[in-house]
Amino acid sequence: MLILNFSILKQKIYFKTVFNKTNWKSNIILFGFVLFIVGSSLIGKSSQRVIEAFTIGIIAGIPEEYLFRGIVLGSLLKNLKFKNQSRRIIVSIIIASLLFSLYHFGNIRYDGFQSVFLQMIQTFGMGFLLATAYVRYASILIPILLHFSINFGVTLVSGTSTSTASSHLSFAILLIDALIVAAFYIIIGMLLLRNHLKNNPLIKKLDLD
């Protein structure tokens, strides 16, 4: 992936974070979300489970963020041209989130269609949140931190299986649960993005390169 980007795609990935002290509320939302997920999921877990969750968080978080937020979202933001910058950002985020969701269809090799479909709903919302974090802070390190925290927490609570407990709950209940999770991610993402659609730091970096 690194070689492909450096040799062919040449999409610049940004690491330096842009923090705006005047928007302290969104910073509290972001880091409060991270601390809540990590802190609540650690309660009563064995050291072996923690190491397993940490490993999965790193393995999934770094390459997926480099690809979907760094390369895909970055390329969309750079190449999609709208007179309205807000529309440019939102459309790019939605497309990148859909691609991130479709990527998880590959899990159908291990789980049934129902389980993967529900996972894709949640990962669309998760992708939306991660994309807004990249746009808001103009650094790939922030969505990596978020992605790691979510995977870390989910693995601690549910284990490594991606399948849902369909044998215990009806599909309707599981669908509602997946939609609620996705909506929660999107709401957090919109809160992060609020007041950052115009004069956006990531757009400025992309337009200068």
NORLINCOR-V340664 format. One record per residue. N is the residue number from 0. RES is the residue in one small letter. SS is DSSP state (h for helix, s for strand, l for the rest). PSI is psi as a letter, one per 20 degrees, with the letter a starting at -180 (* if undefined). Layout:
n=N res=RES ss=SS psi=PSI
n=N res=RES ss=SS psi=PSI
This chain:
n=0 res=m ss=l psi=g
n=1 res=l ss=h psi=g
n=2 res=i ss=h psi=g
n=3 res=l ss=h psi=g
n=4 res=n ss=h psi=g
n=5 res=f ss=h psi=h
n=6 res=s ss=h psi=h
n=7 res=i ss=h psi=g
n=8 res=l ss=h psi=g
n=9 res=k ss=l psi=k
n=10 res=q ss=l psi=o
n=11 res=k ss=l psi=p
n=12 res=i ss=l psi=p
n=13 res=y ss=l psi=p
n=14 res=f ss=l psi=h
n=15 res=k ss=l psi=p
n=16 res=t ss=l psi=q
n=17 res=v ss=l psi=o
n=18 res=f ss=l psi=p
n=19 res=n ss=l psi=o
n=20 res=k ss=h psi=h
n=21 res=t ss=h psi=i
n=22 res=n ss=h psi=l
n=23 res=w ss=h psi=h
n=24 res=k ss=h psi=g
n=25 res=s ss=h psi=h
n=26 res=n ss=h psi=g
n=27 res=i ss=h psi=g
n=28 res=i ss=h psi=g
n=29 res=l ss=h psi=g
n=30 res=f ss=h psi=h
n=31 res=g ss=h psi=h
n=32 res=f ss=h psi=g
n=33 res=v ss=h psi=g
n=34 res=l ss=h psi=h
n=35 res=f ss=h psi=g
n=36 res=i ss=h psi=g
n=37 res=v ss=h psi=g
n=38 res=g ss=h psi=g
n=39 res=s ss=h psi=h
n=40 res=s ss=h psi=i
n=41 res=l ss=h psi=i
n=42 res=i ss=l psi=p
n=43 res=g ss=l psi=j
n=44 res=k ss=l psi=q
n=45 res=s ss=l psi=q
n=46 res=s ss=h psi=h
n=47 res=q ss=h psi=g
n=48 res=r ss=h psi=h
n=49 res=v ss=h psi=g
n=50 res=i ss=h psi=g
n=51 res=e ss=h psi=g
n=52 res=a ss=h psi=h
n=53 res=f ss=h psi=g
n=54 res=t ss=h psi=g
n=55 res=i ss=h psi=h
n=56 res=g ss=h psi=g
n=57 res=i ss=h psi=g
n=58 res=i ss=h psi=g
n=59 res=a ss=h psi=g
n=60 res=g ss=h psi=g
n=61 res=i ss=h psi=g
n=62 res=p ss=h psi=h
n=63 res=e ss=h psi=h
n=64 res=e ss=h psi=h
n=65 res=y ss=h psi=g
n=66 res=l ss=h psi=g
n=67 res=f ss=h psi=h
n=68 res=r ss=h psi=g
n=69 res=g ss=h psi=g
n=70 res=i ss=h psi=g
n=71 res=v ss=h psi=g
n=72 res=l ss=h psi=g
n=73 res=g ss=h psi=g
n=74 res=s ss=h psi=g
n=75 res=l ss=h psi=g
n=76 res=l ss=h psi=h
n=77 res=k ss=h psi=h
n=78 res=n ss=h psi=h
n=79 res=l ss=l psi=p
n=80 res=k ss=l psi=o
n=81 res=f ss=l psi=q
n=82 res=k ss=l psi=h
n=83 res=n ss=l psi=o
n=84 res=q ss=h psi=h
n=85 res=s ss=h psi=g
n=86 res=r ss=h psi=g
n=87 res=r ss=h psi=g
n=88 res=i ss=h psi=g
n=89 res=i ss=h psi=g
n=90 res=v ss=h psi=g
n=91 res=s ss=h psi=g
n=92 res=i ss=h psi=g
n=93 res=i ss=h psi=g
n=94 res=i ss=h psi=g
n=95 res=a ss=h psi=h
n=96 res=s ss=h psi=h
n=97 res=l ss=h psi=g
n=98 res=l ss=h psi=h
n=99 res=f ss=h psi=g
n=100 res=s ss=h psi=g
n=101 res=l ss=h psi=h
n=102 res=y ss=h psi=h
n=103 res=h ss=h psi=i
n=104 res=f ss=h psi=h
n=105 res=g ss=h psi=i
n=106 res=n ss=h psi=i
n=107 res=i ss=h psi=i
n=108 res=r ss=h psi=h
n=109 res=y ss=l psi=h
n=110 res=d ss=l psi=r
n=111 res=g ss=l psi=r
n=112 res=f ss=h psi=g
n=113 res=q ss=h psi=g
n=114 res=s ss=h psi=g
n=115 res=v ss=h psi=h
n=116 res=f ss=h psi=g
n=117 res=l ss=h psi=h
n=118 res=q ss=h psi=h
n=119 res=m ss=h psi=h
n=120 res=i ss=h psi=g
n=121 res=q ss=h psi=h
n=122 res=t ss=h psi=h
n=123 res=f ss=h psi=g
n=124 res=g ss=h psi=g
n=125 res=m ss=h psi=g
n=126 res=g ss=h psi=h
n=127 res=f ss=h psi=g
n=128 res=l ss=h psi=g
n=129 res=l ss=h psi=h
n=130 res=a ss=h psi=g
n=131 res=t ss=h psi=h
n=132 res=a ss=h psi=g
n=133 res=y ss=h psi=g
n=134 res=v ss=h psi=g
n=135 res=r ss=h psi=g
n=136 res=y ss=h psi=i
n=137 res=a ss=l psi=k
n=138 res=s ss=l psi=p
n=139 res=i ss=h psi=i
n=140 res=l ss=h psi=h
n=141 res=i ss=h psi=g
n=142 res=p ss=h psi=h
n=143 res=i ss=h psi=g
n=144 res=l ss=h psi=g
n=145 res=l ss=h psi=g
n=146 res=h ss=h psi=g
n=147 res=f ss=h psi=g
n=148 res=s ss=h psi=g
n=149 res=i ss=h psi=g
n=150 res=n ss=h psi=h
n=151 res=f ss=h psi=g
n=152 res=g ss=h psi=g
n=153 res=v ss=h psi=g
n=154 res=t ss=h psi=h
n=155 res=l ss=h psi=g
n=156 res=v ss=h psi=g
n=157 res=s ss=h psi=i
n=158 res=g ss=l psi=a
n=159 res=t ss=l psi=i
n=160 res=s ss=l psi=p
n=161 res=t ss=l psi=i
n=162 res=s ss=l psi=q
n=163 res=t ss=l psi=r
n=164 res=a ss=l psi=m
n=165 res=s ss=l psi=h
n=166 res=s ss=l psi=i
n=167 res=h ss=l psi=h
n=168 res=l ss=l psi=q
n=169 res=s ss=l psi=q
n=170 res=f ss=h psi=h
n=171 res=a ss=h psi=g
n=172 res=i ss=h psi=g
n=173 res=l ss=h psi=h
n=174 res=l ss=h psi=g
n=175 res=i ss=h psi=g
n=176 res=d ss=h psi=g
n=177 res=a ss=h psi=g
n=178 res=l ss=h psi=h
n=179 res=i ss=h psi=g
n=180 res=v ss=h psi=g
n=181 res=a ss=h psi=g
n=182 res=a ss=h psi=h
n=183 res=f ss=h psi=g
n=184 res=y ss=h psi=g
n=185 res=i ss=h psi=g
n=186 res=i ss=h psi=g
n=187 res=i ss=h psi=g
n=188 res=g ss=h psi=g
n=189 res=m ss=h psi=h
n=190 res=l ss=h psi=h
n=191 res=l ss=h psi=h
n=192 res=l ss=h psi=i
n=193 res=r ss=l psi=p
n=194 res=n ss=l psi=j
n=195 res=h ss=l psi=j
n=196 res=l ss=l psi=h
n=197 res=k ss=l psi=q
n=198 res=n ss=l psi=l
n=199 res=n ss=l psi=p
n=200 res=p ss=h psi=h
n=201 res=l ss=h psi=g
n=202 res=i ss=h psi=g
n=203 res=k ss=h psi=g
n=204 res=k ss=h psi=g
n=205 res=l ss=h psi=g
n=206 res=d ss=h psi=h
n=207 res=l ss=h psi=h
n=208 res=d ss=l psi=*
